[in-house]
Amino acid sequence: MRDQDGNKLNLPKLSREEAYEKSLAAIAEVESRIAEKKEQLEAQLDEKTERWIYLNDLAERIAEQNAN
């Protein structure tokens, strides 16, 4: 494996088991970040949905008042 400049990287050789364990740890870390981001996005969606419902109800009430 080489770096951006084409120099050979001196990485320690890992056994298959060590490489597998490192891969599992990396996957778990990515899954954790994805779950955290999902929670943040769901909270934002909830806030925006509540705001939309409020504004939609308000628009309906205004339209009713203007119709009378």
Predicted model as a PDB file, atoms N, CA, C, CB and O in Angstrom, pLDDT in the B-factor column:
MODEL        1                                                                  
ATOM      1  N   MET A   1       0.852  -1.174   0.000  1.00 58.00           N  
ATOM      2  CA  MET A   1       0.000   0.000   0.000  1.00 58.00           C  
ATOM      3  C   MET A   1       0.897   1.237   0.000  1.00 58.00           C  
ATOM      4  CB  MET A   1      -0.969  -0.002   1.228  1.00 58.00           C  
ATOM      5  O   MET A   1       1.961   1.244   0.618  1.00 58.00           O  
ATOM      6  N   ARG A   2       0.450   2.289  -0.707  1.00 66.00           N  
ATOM      7  CA  ARG A   2       1.253   3.499  -0.819  1.00 66.00           C  
ATOM      8  C   ARG A   2       0.458   4.726  -0.380  1.00 66.00           C  
ATOM      9  CB  ARG A   2       1.751   3.676  -2.255  1.00 66.00           C  
ATOM     10  O   ARG A   2      -0.772   4.738  -0.423  1.00 66.00           O  
ATOM     11  N   ASP A   3       1.196   5.767   0.046  1.00 69.00           N  
ATOM     12  CA  ASP A   3       0.538   7.008   0.440  1.00 69.00           C  
ATOM     13  C   ASP A   3       0.257   7.861  -0.799  1.00 69.00           C  
ATOM     14  CB  ASP A   3       1.407   7.792   1.457  1.00 69.00           C  
ATOM     15  O   ASP A   3       0.465   7.413  -1.926  1.00 69.00           O  
ATOM     16  N   GLN A   4      -0.217   9.094  -0.584  1.00 73.00           N  
ATOM     17  CA  GLN A   4      -0.584   9.972  -1.688  1.00 73.00           C  
ATOM     18  C   GLN A   4       0.582  10.280  -2.617  1.00 73.00           C  
ATOM     19  CB  GLN A   4      -1.145  11.254  -1.151  1.00 73.00           C  
ATOM     20  O   GLN A   4       0.386  10.476  -3.816  1.00 73.00           O  
ATOM     21  N   ASP A   5       1.792  10.322  -2.071  1.00 78.00           N  
ATOM     22  CA  ASP A   5       2.977  10.656  -2.864  1.00 78.00           C  
ATOM     23  C   ASP A   5       3.602   9.432  -3.517  1.00 78.00           C  
ATOM     24  CB  ASP A   5       4.004  11.346  -1.994  1.00 78.00           C  
ATOM     25  O   ASP A   5       4.625   9.549  -4.192  1.00 78.00           O  
ATOM     26  N   GLY A   6       3.018   8.287  -3.330  1.00 76.00           N  
ATOM     27  CA  GLY A   6       3.547   7.068  -3.927  1.00 76.00           C  
ATOM     28  C   GLY A   6       4.571   6.350  -3.083  1.00 76.00           C  
ATOM     29  O   GLY A   6       5.152   5.357  -3.520  1.00 76.00           O  
ATOM     30  N   ASN A   7       4.803   6.843  -1.868  1.00 77.00           N  
ATOM     31  CA  ASN A   7       5.766   6.193  -0.976  1.00 77.00           C  
ATOM     32  C   ASN A   7       5.132   4.969  -0.336  1.00 77.00           C  
ATOM     33  CB  ASN A   7       6.263   7.174   0.112  1.00 77.00           C  
ATOM     34  O   ASN A   7       3.959   4.978   0.035  1.00 77.00           O  
ATOM     35  N   LYS A   8       5.916   3.935  -0.217  1.00 75.00           N  
ATOM     36  CA  LYS A   8       5.422   2.704   0.394  1.00 75.00           C  
ATOM     37  C   LYS A   8       5.148   2.928   1.881  1.00 75.00           C  
ATOM     38  CB  LYS A   8       6.436   1.551   0.197  1.00 75.00           C  
ATOM     39  O   LYS A   8       5.985   3.483   2.595  1.00 75.00           O  
ATOM     40  N   LEU A   9       3.993   2.502   2.336  1.00 68.00           N  
ATOM     41  CA  LEU A   9       3.636   2.623   3.751  1.00 68.00           C  
ATOM     42  C   LEU A   9       4.165   1.410   4.503  1.00 68.00           C  
ATOM     43  CB  LEU A   9       2.095   2.754   3.933  1.00 68.00           C  
ATOM     44  O   LEU A   9       4.086   0.282   4.017  1.00 68.00           O  
ATOM     45  N   ASN A  10       4.695   1.648   5.671  1.00 74.00           N  
ATOM     46  CA  ASN A  10       5.179   0.567   6.514  1.00 74.00           C  
ATOM     47  C   ASN A  10       4.107   0.234   7.541  1.00 74.00           C  
ATOM     48  CB  ASN A  10       6.518   0.949   7.208  1.00 74.00           C  
ATOM     49  O   ASN A  10       4.171   0.672   8.690  1.00 74.00           O  
ATOM     50  N   LEU A  11       3.136  -0.535   7.119  1.00 68.00           N  
ATOM     51  CA  LEU A  11       2.055  -0.929   8.008  1.00 68.00           C  
ATOM     52  C   LEU A  11       2.381  -2.275   8.641  1.00 68.00           C  
ATOM     53  CB  LEU A  11       0.711  -0.991   7.249  1.00 68.00           C  
ATOM     54  O   LEU A  11       2.966  -3.148   8.000  1.00 68.00           O  
ATOM     55  N   PRO A  12       2.001  -2.431   9.891  1.00 74.00           N  
ATOM     56  CA  PRO A  12       2.260  -3.730  10.517  1.00 74.00           C  
ATOM     57  C   PRO A  12       1.401  -4.812   9.850  1.00 74.00           C  
ATOM     58  CB  PRO A  12       1.974  -3.671  12.047  1.00 74.00           C  
ATOM     59  O   PRO A  12       0.247  -4.583   9.488  1.00 74.00           O  
ATOM     60  N   LYS A  13       1.997  -5.982   9.705  1.00 82.00           N  
ATOM     61  CA  LYS A  13       1.233  -7.090   9.128  1.00 82.00           C  
ATOM     62  C   LYS A  13       0.333  -7.660  10.208  1.00 82.00           C  
ATOM     63  CB  LYS A  13       2.175  -8.195   8.543  1.00 82.00           C  
ATOM     64  O   LYS A  13       0.758  -7.909  11.336  1.00 82.00           O  
ATOM     65  N   LEU A  14      -0.922  -7.859   9.831  1.00 81.00           N  
ATOM     66  CA  LEU A  14      -1.898  -8.381  10.778  1.00 81.00           C  
ATOM     67  C   LEU A  14      -2.297  -9.786  10.372  1.00 81.00           C  
ATOM     68  CB  LEU A  14      -3.135  -7.467  10.856  1.00 81.00           C  
ATOM     69  O   LEU A  14      -2.333 -10.129   9.191  1.00 81.00           O  
ATOM     70  N   SER A  15      -2.593 -10.577  11.366  1.00 87.00           N  
ATOM     71  CA  SER A  15      -3.126 -11.895  11.056  1.00 87.00           C  
ATOM     72  C   SER A  15      -4.546 -11.708  10.527  1.00 87.00           C  
ATOM     73  CB  SER A  15      -3.102 -12.836  12.315  1.00 87.00           C  
ATOM     74  O   SER A  15      -5.128 -10.633  10.667  1.00 87.00           O  
ATOM     75  N   ARG A  16      -5.085 -12.726   9.936  1.00 88.00           N  
ATOM     76  CA  ARG A  16      -6.458 -12.637   9.433  1.00 88.00           C  
ATOM     77  C   ARG A  16      -7.425 -12.296  10.558  1.00 88.00           C  
ATOM     78  CB  ARG A  16      -6.874 -13.955   8.761  1.00 88.00           C  
ATOM     79  O   ARG A  16      -8.348 -11.501  10.380  1.00 88.00           O  
ATOM     80  N   GLU A  17      -7.206 -12.898  11.701  1.00 89.00           N  
ATOM     81  CA  GLU A  17      -8.085 -12.655  12.840  1.00 89.00           C  
ATOM     82  C   GLU A  17      -7.984 -11.202  13.306  1.00 89.00           C  
ATOM     83  CB  GLU A  17      -7.740 -13.609  13.993  1.00 89.00           C  
ATOM     84  O   GLU A  17      -8.998 -10.571  13.605  1.00 89.00           O  
ATOM     85  N   GLU A  18      -6.770 -10.678  13.366  1.00 89.00           N  
ATOM     86  CA  GLU A  18      -6.582  -9.282  13.766  1.00 89.00           C  
ATOM     87  C   GLU A  18      -7.222  -8.334  12.747  1.00 89.00           C  
ATOM     88  CB  GLU A  18      -5.080  -8.964  13.919  1.00 89.00           C  
ATOM     89  O   GLU A  18      -7.875  -7.358  13.118  1.00 89.00           O  
ATOM     90  N   ALA A  19      -7.029  -8.629  11.482  1.00 89.00           N  
ATOM     91  CA  ALA A  19      -7.617  -7.800  10.429  1.00 89.00           C  
ATOM     92  C   ALA A  19      -9.136  -7.854  10.511  1.00 89.00           C  
ATOM     93  CB  ALA A  19      -7.135  -8.259   9.035  1.00 89.00           C  
ATOM     94  O   ALA A  19      -9.812  -6.838  10.355  1.00 89.00           O  
ATOM     95  N   TYR A  20      -9.664  -9.047  10.757  1.00 91.00           N  
ATOM     96  CA  TYR A  20     -11.119  -9.214  10.896  1.00 91.00           C  
ATOM     97  C   TYR A  20     -11.639  -8.407  12.076  1.00 91.00           C  
ATOM     98  CB  TYR A  20     -11.483 -10.703  11.073  1.00 91.00           C  
ATOM     99  O   TYR A  20     -12.656  -7.723  11.962  1.00 91.00           O  
ATOM    100  N   GLU A  21     -10.945  -8.483  13.207  1.00 93.00           N  
ATOM    101  CA  GLU A  21     -11.358  -7.736  14.395  1.00 93.00           C  
ATOM    102  C   GLU A  21     -11.309  -6.231  14.153  1.00 93.00           C  
ATOM    103  CB  GLU A  21     -10.471  -8.102  15.586  1.00 93.00           C  
ATOM    104  O   GLU A  21     -12.208  -5.504  14.574  1.00 93.00           O  
ATOM    105  N   LYS A  22     -10.260  -5.760  13.473  1.00 92.00           N  
ATOM    106  CA  LYS A  22     -10.163  -4.334  13.148  1.00 92.00           C  
ATOM    107  C   LYS A  22     -11.297  -3.917  12.224  1.00 92.00           C  
ATOM    108  CB  LYS A  22      -8.807  -4.017  12.498  1.00 92.00           C  
ATOM    109  O   LYS A  22     -11.868  -2.838  12.379  1.00 92.00           O  
ATOM    110  N   SER A  23     -11.616  -4.766  11.273  1.00 94.00           N  
ATOM    111  CA  SER A  23     -12.725  -4.474  10.352  1.00 94.00           C  
ATOM    112  C   SER A  23     -14.043  -4.391  11.109  1.00 94.00           C  
ATOM    113  CB  SER A  23     -12.816  -5.549   9.248  1.00 94.00           C  
ATOM    114  O   SER A  23     -14.841  -3.484  10.875  1.00 94.00           O  
ATOM    115  N   LEU A  24     -14.269  -5.327  12.008  1.00 96.00           N  
ATOM    116  CA  LEU A  24     -15.501  -5.300  12.804  1.00 96.00           C  
ATOM    117  C   LEU A  24     -15.592  -4.034  13.651  1.00 96.00           C  
ATOM    118  CB  LEU A  24     -15.578  -6.535  13.705  1.00 96.00           C  
ATOM    119  O   LEU A  24     -16.660  -3.435  13.777  1.00 96.00           O  
ATOM    120  N   ALA A  25     -14.467  -3.636  14.226  1.00 96.00           N  
ATOM    121  CA  ALA A  25     -14.449  -2.429  15.054  1.00 96.00           C  
ATOM    122  C   ALA A  25     -14.745  -1.194  14.197  1.00 96.00           C  
ATOM    123  CB  ALA A  25     -13.081  -2.277  15.768  1.00 96.00           C  
ATOM    124  O   ALA A  25     -15.477  -0.299  14.619  1.00 96.00           O  
ATOM    125  N   ALA A  26     -14.173  -1.154  13.001  1.00 96.00           N  
ATOM    126  CA  ALA A  26     -14.421  -0.016  12.108  1.00 96.00           C  
ATOM    127  C   ALA A  26     -15.880   0.025  11.674  1.00 96.00           C  
ATOM    128  CB  ALA A  26     -13.507  -0.089  10.874  1.00 96.00           C  
ATOM    129  O   ALA A  26     -16.484   1.096  11.614  1.00 96.00           O  
ATOM    130  N   ILE A  27     -16.435  -1.120  11.376  1.00 97.00           N  
ATOM    131  CA  ILE A  27     -17.852  -1.197  10.986  1.00 97.00           C  
ATOM    132  C   ILE A  27     -18.738  -0.746  12.135  1.00 97.00           C  
ATOM    133  CB  ILE A  27     -18.229  -2.634  10.554  1.00 97.00           C  
ATOM    134  O   ILE A  27     -19.697  -0.004  11.924  1.00 97.00           O  
ATOM    135  N   ALA A  28     -18.430  -1.183  13.340  1.00 97.00           N  
ATOM    136  CA  ALA A  28     -19.224  -0.790  14.507  1.00 97.00           C  
ATOM    137  C   ALA A  28     -19.170   0.716  14.712  1.00 97.00           C  
ATOM    138  CB  ALA A  28     -18.727  -1.514  15.768  1.00 97.00           C  
ATOM    139  O   ALA A  28     -20.176   1.334  15.060  1.00 97.00           O  
ATOM    140  N   GLU A  29     -18.001   1.308  14.499  1.00 97.00           N  
ATOM    141  CA  GLU A  29     -17.857   2.757  14.656  1.00 97.00           C  
ATOM    142  C   GLU A  29     -18.693   3.500  13.615  1.00 97.00           C  
ATOM    143  CB  GLU A  29     -16.376   3.167  14.540  1.00 97.00           C  
ATOM    144  O   GLU A  29     -19.355   4.487  13.934  1.00 97.00           O  
ATOM    145  N   VAL A  30     -18.660   3.030  12.389  1.00 97.00           N  
ATOM    146  CA  VAL A  30     -19.451   3.656  11.327  1.00 97.00           C  
ATOM    147  C   VAL A  30     -20.941   3.501  11.620  1.00 97.00           C  
ATOM    148  CB  VAL A  30     -19.105   3.038   9.949  1.00 97.00           C  
ATOM    149  O   VAL A  30     -21.708   4.451  11.461  1.00 97.00           O  
ATOM    150  N   GLU A  31     -21.349   2.319  12.042  1.00 98.00           N  
ATOM    151  CA  GLU A  31     -22.758   2.096  12.380  1.00 98.00           C  
ATOM    152  C   GLU A  31     -23.202   3.023  13.501  1.00 98.00           C  
ATOM    153  CB  GLU A  31     -22.991   0.635  12.784  1.00 98.00           C  
ATOM    154  O   GLU A  31     -24.319   3.541  13.479  1.00 98.00           O  
ATOM    155  N   SER A  32     -22.326   3.234  14.481  1.00 98.00           N  
ATOM    156  CA  SER A  32     -22.647   4.114  15.594  1.00 98.00           C  
ATOM    157  C   SER A  32     -22.847   5.543  15.105  1.00 98.00           C  
ATOM    158  CB  SER A  32     -21.542   4.062  16.656  1.00 98.00           C  
ATOM    159  O   SER A  32     -23.791   6.220  15.514  1.00 98.00           O  
ATOM    160  N   ARG A  33     -21.949   6.002  14.224  1.00 98.00           N  
ATOM    161  CA  ARG A  33     -22.083   7.361  13.679  1.00 98.00           C  
ATOM    162  C   ARG A  33     -23.355   7.499  12.848  1.00 98.00           C  
ATOM    163  CB  ARG A  33     -20.856   7.720  12.821  1.00 98.00           C  
ATOM    164  O   ARG A  33     -24.028   8.528  12.899  1.00 98.00           O  
ATOM    165  N   ILE A  34     -23.679   6.466  12.088  1.00 98.00           N  
ATOM    166  CA  ILE A  34     -24.894   6.495  11.273  1.00 98.00           C  
ATOM    167  C   ILE A  34     -26.126   6.559  12.171  1.00 98.00           C  
ATOM    168  CB  ILE A  34     -24.963   5.256  10.348  1.00 98.00           C  
ATOM    169  O   ILE A  34     -27.050   7.327  11.902  1.00 98.00           O  
ATOM    170  N   ALA A  35     -26.144   5.761  13.232  1.00 98.00           N  
ATOM    171  CA  ALA A  35     -27.286   5.757  14.147  1.00 98.00           C  
ATOM    172  C   ALA A  35     -27.447   7.121  14.821  1.00 98.00           C  
ATOM    173  CB  ALA A  35     -27.118   4.654  15.212  1.00 98.00           C  
ATOM    174  O   ALA A  35     -28.565   7.606  14.990  1.00 98.00           O  
ATOM    175  N   GLU A  36     -26.323   7.738  15.203  1.00 98.00           N  
ATOM    176  CA  GLU A  36     -26.373   9.063  15.829  1.00 98.00           C  
ATOM    177  C   GLU A  36     -26.925  10.100  14.848  1.00 98.00           C  
ATOM    178  CB  GLU A  36     -24.967   9.485  16.318  1.00 98.00           C  
ATOM    179  O   GLU A  36     -27.763  10.924  15.213  1.00 98.00           O  
ATOM    180  N   LYS A  37     -26.453  10.053  13.616  1.00 98.00           N  
ATOM    181  CA  LYS A  37     -26.928  10.993  12.590  1.00 98.00           C  
ATOM    182  C   LYS A  37     -28.408  10.764  12.309  1.00 98.00           C  
ATOM    183  CB  LYS A  37     -26.108  10.842  11.285  1.00 98.00           C  
ATOM    184  O   LYS A  37     -29.160  11.720  12.118  1.00 98.00           O  
ATOM    185  N   LYS A  38     -28.828   9.502  12.284  1.00 98.00           N  
ATOM    186  CA  LYS A  38     -30.238   9.173  12.057  1.00 98.00           C  
ATOM    187  C   LYS A  38     -31.110   9.779  13.149  1.00 98.00           C  
ATOM    188  CB  LYS A  38     -30.438   7.645  12.003  1.00 98.00           C  
ATOM    189  O   LYS A  38     -32.163  10.348  12.863  1.00 98.00           O  
ATOM    190  N   GLU A  39     -30.671   9.658  14.405  1.00 98.00           N  
ATOM    191  CA  GLU A  39     -31.419  10.233  15.516  1.00 98.00           C  
ATOM    192  C   GLU A  39     -31.536  11.749  15.375  1.00 98.00           C  
ATOM    193  CB  GLU A  39     -30.751   9.877  16.846  1.00 98.00           C  
ATOM    194  O   GLU A  39     -32.599  12.322  15.613  1.00 98.00           O  
ATOM    195  N   GLN A  40     -30.435  12.392  14.985  1.00 98.00           N  
ATOM    196  CA  GLN A  40     -30.466  13.845  14.794  1.00 98.00           C  
ATOM    197  C   GLN A  40     -31.443  14.227  13.684  1.00 98.00           C  
ATOM    198  CB  GLN A  40     -29.057  14.374  14.465  1.00 98.00           C  
ATOM    199  O   GLN A  40     -32.226  15.165  13.835  1.00 98.00           O  
ATOM    200  N   LEU A  41     -31.393  13.506  12.580  1.00 98.00           N  
ATOM    201  CA  LEU A  41     -32.277  13.813  11.452  1.00 98.00           C  
ATOM    202  C   LEU A  41     -33.739  13.553  11.798  1.00 98.00           C  
ATOM    203  CB  LEU A  41     -31.879  12.989  10.229  1.00 98.00           C  
ATOM    204  O   LEU A  41     -34.617  14.308  11.379  1.00 98.00           O  
ATOM    205  N   GLU A  42     -34.011  12.489  12.561  1.00 98.00           N  
ATOM    206  CA  GLU A  42     -35.383  12.201  12.980  1.00 98.00           C  
ATOM    207  C   GLU A  42     -35.916  13.308  13.893  1.00 98.00           C  
ATOM    208  CB  GLU A  42     -35.451  10.840  13.698  1.00 98.00           C  
ATOM    209  O   GLU A  42     -37.079  13.696  13.789  1.00 98.00           O  
ATOM    210  N   ALA A  43     -35.069  13.807  14.779  1.00 98.00           N  
ATOM    211  CA  ALA A  43     -35.481  14.898  15.670  1.00 98.00           C  
ATOM    212  C   ALA A  43     -35.773  16.158  14.857  1.00 98.00           C  
ATOM    213  CB  ALA A  43     -34.387  15.183  16.732  1.00 98.00           C  
ATOM    214  O   ALA A  43     -36.754  16.854  15.121  1.00 98.00           O  
ATOM    215  N   GLN A  44     -34.931  16.453  13.877  1.00 98.00           N  
ATOM    216  CA  GLN A  44     -35.173  17.613  13.020  1.00 98.00           C  
ATOM    217  C   GLN A  44     -36.467  17.445  12.231  1.00 98.00           C  
ATOM    218  CB  GLN A  44     -33.992  17.828  12.060  1.00 98.00           C  
ATOM    219  O   GLN A  44     -37.238  18.393  12.082  1.00 98.00           O  
ATOM    220  N   LEU A  45     -36.700  16.239  11.729  1.00 98.00           N  
ATOM    221  CA  LEU A  45     -37.930  15.979  10.983  1.00 98.00           C  
ATOM    222  C   LEU A  45     -39.151  16.163  11.875  1.00 98.00           C  
ATOM    223  CB  LEU A  45     -37.913  14.563  10.393  1.00 98.00           C  
ATOM    224  O   LEU A  45     -40.147  16.746  11.450  1.00 98.00           O  
ATOM    225  N   ASP A  46     -39.081  15.670  13.107  1.00 98.00           N  
ATOM    226  CA  ASP A  46     -40.194  15.846  14.047  1.00 98.00           C  
ATOM    227  C   ASP A  46     -40.483  17.327  14.284  1.00 98.00           C  
ATOM    228  CB  ASP A  46     -39.883  15.149  15.385  1.00 98.00           C  
ATOM    229  O   ASP A  46     -41.639  17.751  14.272  1.00 98.00           O  
ATOM    230  N   GLU A  47     -39.429  18.108  14.498  1.00 98.00           N  
ATOM    231  CA  GLU A  47     -39.602  19.546  14.728  1.00 98.00           C  
ATOM    232  C   GLU A  47     -40.238  20.219  13.515  1.00 98.00           C  
ATOM    233  CB  GLU A  47     -38.248  20.206  15.050  1.00 98.00           C  
ATOM    234  O   GLU A  47     -41.152  21.032  13.652  1.00 98.00           O  
ATOM    235  N   LYS A  48     -39.751  19.876  12.342  1.00 98.00           N  
ATOM    236  CA  LYS A  48     -40.269  20.497  11.118  1.00 98.00           C  
ATOM    237  C   LYS A  48     -41.705  20.058  10.842  1.00 98.00           C  
ATOM    238  CB  LYS A  48     -39.375  20.146   9.919  1.00 98.00           C  
ATOM    239  O   LYS A  48     -42.512  20.849  10.353  1.00 98.00           O  
ATOM    240  N   THR A  49     -42.029  18.802  11.152  1.00 98.00           N  
ATOM    241  CA  THR A  49     -43.389  18.308  10.967  1.00 98.00           C  
ATOM    242  C   THR A  49     -44.352  19.038  11.904  1.00 98.00           C  
ATOM    243  CB  THR A  49     -43.450  16.786  11.212  1.00 98.00           C  
ATOM    244  O   THR A  49     -45.437  19.448  11.492  1.00 98.00           O  
ATOM    245  N   GLU A  50     -43.948  19.197  13.165  1.00 98.00           N  
ATOM    246  CA  GLU A  50     -44.782  19.923  14.119  1.00 98.00           C  
ATOM    247  C   GLU A  50     -45.001  21.365  13.660  1.00 98.00           C  
ATOM    248  CB  GLU A  50     -44.142  19.900  15.517  1.00 98.00           C  
ATOM    249  O   GLU A  50     -46.112  21.887  13.748  1.00 98.00           O  
ATOM    250  N   ARG A  51     -43.951  21.995  13.179  1.00 98.00           N  
ATOM    251  CA  ARG A  51     -44.057  23.369  12.677  1.00 98.00           C  
ATOM    252  C   ARG A  51     -44.995  23.431  11.471  1.00 98.00           C  
ATOM    253  CB  ARG A  51     -42.662  23.916  12.297  1.00 98.00           C  
ATOM    254  O   ARG A  51     -45.820  24.339  11.374  1.00 98.00           O  
ATOM    255  N   TRP A  52     -44.874  22.472  10.556  1.00 98.00           N  
ATOM    256  CA  TRP A  52     -45.742  22.442   9.379  1.00 98.00           C  
ATOM    257  C   TRP A  52     -47.205  22.275   9.794  1.00 98.00           C  
ATOM    258  CB  TRP A  52     -45.323  21.302   8.427  1.00 98.00           C  
ATOM    259  O   TRP A  52     -48.079  22.952   9.253  1.00 98.00           O  
ATOM    260  N   ILE A  53     -47.479  21.384  10.745  1.00 98.00           N  
ATOM    261  CA  ILE A  53     -48.852  21.171  11.216  1.00 98.00           C  
ATOM    262  C   ILE A  53     -49.403  22.466  11.810  1.00 98.00           C  
ATOM    263  CB  ILE A  53     -48.905  20.026  12.266  1.00 98.00           C  
ATOM    264  O   ILE A  53     -50.535  22.850  11.519  1.00 98.00           O  
ATOM    265  N   TYR A  54     -48.610  23.136  12.638  1.00 98.00           N  
ATOM    266  CA  TYR A  54     -49.037  24.392  13.246  1.00 98.00           C  
ATOM    267  C   TYR A  54     -49.349  25.421  12.168  1.00 98.00           C  
ATOM    268  CB  TYR A  54     -47.958  24.928  14.201  1.00 98.00           C  
ATOM    269  O   TYR A  54     -50.406  26.051  12.197  1.00 98.00           O  
ATOM    270  N   LEU A  55     -48.432  25.596  11.216  1.00 98.00           N  
ATOM    271  CA  LEU A  55     -48.638  26.602  10.170  1.00 98.00           C  
ATOM    272  C   LEU A  55     -49.815  26.242   9.265  1.00 98.00           C  
ATOM    273  CB  LEU A  55     -47.370  26.760   9.333  1.00 98.00           C  
ATOM    274  O   LEU A  55     -50.553  27.127   8.832  1.00 98.00           O  
ATOM    275  N   ASN A  56     -49.994  24.966   8.979  1.00 98.00           N  
ATOM    276  CA  ASN A  56     -51.120  24.528   8.158  1.00 98.00           C  
ATOM    277  C   ASN A  56     -52.443  24.809   8.869  1.00 98.00           C  
ATOM    278  CB  ASN A  56     -50.997  23.027   7.829  1.00 98.00           C  
ATOM    279  O   ASN A  56     -53.384  25.304   8.249  1.00 98.00           O  
ATOM    280  N   ASP A  57     -52.523  24.500  10.155  1.00 98.00           N  
ATOM    281  CA  ASP A  57     -53.730  24.799  10.932  1.00 98.00           C  
ATOM    282  C   ASP A  57     -54.001  26.301  10.961  1.00 98.00           C  
ATOM    283  CB  ASP A  57     -53.593  24.261  12.367  1.00 98.00           C  
ATOM    284  O   ASP A  57     -55.144  26.736  10.820  1.00 98.00           O  
ATOM    285  N   LEU A  58     -52.952  27.080  11.142  1.00 98.00           N  
ATOM    286  CA  LEU A  58     -53.081  28.528  11.166  1.00 98.00           C  
ATOM    287  C   LEU A  58     -53.604  29.041   9.821  1.00 98.00           C  
ATOM    288  CB  LEU A  58     -51.729  29.180  11.504  1.00 98.00           C  
ATOM    289  O   LEU A  58     -54.486  29.899   9.782  1.00 98.00           O  
ATOM    290  N   ALA A  59     -53.065  28.519   8.731  1.00 98.00           N  
ATOM    291  CA  ALA A  59     -53.512  28.926   7.394  1.00 98.00           C  
ATOM    292  C   ALA A  59     -54.978  28.563   7.185  1.00 98.00           C  
ATOM    293  CB  ALA A  59     -52.641  28.265   6.307  1.00 98.00           C  
ATOM    294  O   ALA A  59     -55.719  29.342   6.586  1.00 98.00           O  
ATOM    295  N   GLU A  60     -55.404  27.421   7.655  1.00 97.00           N  
ATOM    296  CA  GLU A  60     -56.809  27.022   7.528  1.00 97.00           C  
ATOM    297  C   GLU A  60     -57.720  27.958   8.314  1.00 97.00           C  
ATOM    298  CB  GLU A  60     -57.002  25.578   8.008  1.00 97.00           C  
ATOM    299  O   GLU A  60     -58.788  28.342   7.837  1.00 97.00           O  
ATOM    300  N   ARG A  61     -57.285  28.326   9.536  1.00 97.00           N  
ATOM    301  CA  ARG A  61     -58.104  29.245  10.346  1.00 97.00           C  
ATOM    302  C   ARG A  61     -58.197  30.632   9.682  1.00 97.00           C  
ATOM    303  CB  ARG A  61     -57.509  29.378  11.777  1.00 97.00           C  
ATOM    304  O   ARG A  61     -59.258  31.256   9.675  1.00 97.00           O  
ATOM    305  N   ILE A  62     -57.099  31.088   9.142  1.00 97.00           N  
ATOM    306  CA  ILE A  62     -57.102  32.384   8.452  1.00 97.00           C  
ATOM    307  C   ILE A  62     -58.017  32.330   7.230  1.00 97.00           C  
ATOM    308  CB  ILE A  62     -55.664  32.783   8.030  1.00 97.00           C  
ATOM    309  O   ILE A  62     -58.769  33.268   6.967  1.00 97.00           O  
ATOM    310  N   ALA A  63     -57.946  31.226   6.488  1.00 97.00           N  
ATOM    311  CA  ALA A  63     -58.789  31.076   5.298  1.00 97.00           C  
ATOM    312  C   ALA A  63     -60.262  31.051   5.694  1.00 97.00           C  
ATOM    313  CB  ALA A  63     -58.419  29.788   4.525  1.00 97.00           C  
ATOM    314  O   ALA A  63     -61.098  31.621   4.992  1.00 97.00           O  
ATOM    315  N   GLU A  64     -60.589  30.400   6.805  1.00 96.00           N  
ATOM    316  CA  GLU A  64     -61.983  30.370   7.288  1.00 96.00           C  
ATOM    317  C   GLU A  64     -62.448  31.761   7.670  1.00 96.00           C  
ATOM    318  CB  GLU A  64     -62.126  29.421   8.494  1.00 96.00           C  
ATOM    319  O   GLU A  64     -63.565  32.155   7.336  1.00 96.00           O  
ATOM    320  N   GLN A  65     -61.606  32.510   8.366  1.00 95.00           N  
ATOM    321  CA  GLN A  65     -61.980  33.872   8.768  1.00 95.00           C  
ATOM    322  C   GLN A  65     -62.171  34.763   7.543  1.00 95.00           C  
ATOM    323  CB  GLN A  65     -60.907  34.475   9.701  1.00 95.00           C  
ATOM    324  O   GLN A  65     -63.082  35.591   7.522  1.00 95.00           O  
ATOM    325  N   ASN A  66     -61.342  34.611   6.543  1.00 95.00           N  
ATOM    326  CA  ASN A  66     -61.454  35.424   5.345  1.00 95.00           C  
ATOM    327  C   ASN A  66     -62.673  35.030   4.519  1.00 95.00           C  
ATOM    328  CB  ASN A  66     -60.193  35.302   4.508  1.00 95.00           C  
ATOM    329  O   ASN A  66     -63.201  35.853   3.770  1.00 95.00           O  
ATOM    330  N   ALA A  67     -63.124  33.790   4.643  1.00 92.00           N  
ATOM    331  CA  ALA A  67     -64.305  33.324   3.903  1.00 92.00           C  
ATOM    332  C   ALA A  67     -65.585  33.868   4.503  1.00 92.00           C  
ATOM    333  CB  ALA A  67     -64.356  31.799   3.880  1.00 92.00           C  
ATOM    334  O   ALA A  67     -66.594  33.989   3.808  1.00 92.00           O  
ATOM    335  N   ASN A  68     -65.556  34.196   5.783  1.00 78.00           N  
ATOM    336  CA  ASN A  68     -66.780  34.689   6.451  1.00 78.00           C  
ATOM    337  C   ASN A  68     -66.926  36.143   6.319  1.00 78.00           C  
ATOM    338  CB  ASN A  68     -66.792  34.334   7.897  1.00 78.00           C  
ATOM    339  O   ASN A  68     -67.894  36.715   6.820  1.00 78.00           O  
TER     340      ASN A  68                                                      
ENDMDL                                                                          
END                                                                             
